Amino acid sequence: MGVVFNIQRCSLQDGPGIRTTVFLKGCPLRCKWCHNPESWHRKPELSFFKHKCGACGVCVKACPRSARSISDGVCAIDRALCTVCGECVKKCFNDALTIIGEEKTAEQVIAEVKRDMPFYERSGGGLTLSGGEPFAQPEFLCSLLAAGKQAGLHICVETCGYVDEQLLRDSMPYVDIYLYDYKATGAENHKAFTGVTNERILSNLYMLLENRASVILRCPMIQGENDTVQHLAAIAELYKTYPHMLGVEIMAYHNMGRDKGVRVGIDAGEMTDMPLTPESTKAEWIKTLRDFGCNIAKIG
């Protein structure tokens, strides 16, 4: 069994062709700009849409742990008491509550993924495993990889790289493409942005590339944070060192993650909050990389 928080069909941004992306909960990083902060913790979580709440008090009566309360017309959750039993979700009239994360077997997941086989066959698509960090649920991931490959699926895995090297090595016979995150240049910069240094991440990346694994380097770019010329030059240098890399993908910041984080109880101060990145800025980053001799990956 593993914990899945979303299965997104007809995805065009997570590898070649039309794909189904399966998002697993759990991640060792705490990126300030994370677009899926509801994936940080492995266990299912209660998500609260405050703007939908009518403060009717039904959830307060439904909670067997007294984790719900109302004060001055505002509903609150004591997450230290909440066991995510779902009783309040069942009773909410306004759909202000939902549970993020559901236990599934690998067979259940692959059966759902296989529903779109004709689309994969026509487009060159398949299954993408994302998160969170898929390797944060190693046993479940192994089961998904084996079942997916047995079903004849093309498989991509998106990873932050902060994982045990042996897990990566064990996954290589099953993974067609790694979508590998490269978030910041320099150990201290990386720690400031994500909570961890990048030595293990780089070591794992070099291991994959030296073993001729197919890798697309995914680079989240946040205006005013990590979009320096030095960082772009380091990305290009990495590409030139390993020219068999499939390419580099720039992932511009969007601010949807901040609200999702607040809904599961993450303090807003832990998340970056800024406007969407203009397309013109993203175009400048791509031009700089191309000027450095870098190949920009075509996704979808």
C-alpha positions, 0 to 999 in steps of 0.5 A: 500500500502507498499514499497517493494524493492525485492521479492526473490524466491527460498530462502534457507537462510531465514527460513525452506524449500524453501521460498519466501522472501519479503524485505520491505523498512524502518529501525530504525537502522543504522548498520555499516555492514548492507547488505541491506542499500538500505532499510534504508529509506522507500521511493523509492530511485534512485540507480546509478551504476557509473561504467556503466555510459557513461556520455552521458548527456541524464539523465541531459536533462531528469530530470525535477528537474535539479537534474542531472549534469556532471562535468569533465566527471563524472555524479552526482545526487543532491539527495536533488532535486531528486524526484525519478520520474524515467524519467532519468531511462527511458532514460539511455542507459547503465542501470546505473540507477534503482529505489529501492522500488516499491509500492504494495498492500498486495494482489499483493505481496501474489499473487506473493508469492503463485506462488511457493506453490508446492515448499513450500508444498514439502519442508516445506517452505513458506513466509519470511518477511524481510527488512529493518525492516518489522515492520517499515511499520506496517499497510502493515505488518499486511495486509501481515500477514493476507493475507499470513495466509489466503492463508495457508502460513508458515510465518517467520518474520525477525526483529531487535526487535527495534519495538513497543512491541504491534506490536509484540504481535499483530503479534504473531497469524500470525507468525510461526517463528521469525528470531530475530537479536542479534547484540551486547552485552551491550547497548553502544556497540550496540549503537556504532554498530547500532545507538541505544541501545538494551534495547527495543530489549532485552525486546521484545525478552524476551516477545516473548520467555516468551510467547513461540513464536518460535524464531531463534536468528540470530547473525551477526558476524563481525571479529574484531568488535563484535566477542568477547568471551564475546559476544559469551558467552552472546549468549549462556547464552541467549539460555540456559535461554530459551532452547525452542528457536529453535536455534542460527544462525551465519551470517558472514559478507559480504561486498556487502552492502557497494557498495549498500549503495554508489549507493543510496547516503550513504557515504562510511564512514558510512559503515564497509569495510573489506574482507569476513569472512573466513569459518574457522573463522565462524567454530571457532565461531560455535564451541565456541557456541557449547562448551558453550552448544548452539544449532546451527539452521539448516536453509533451 
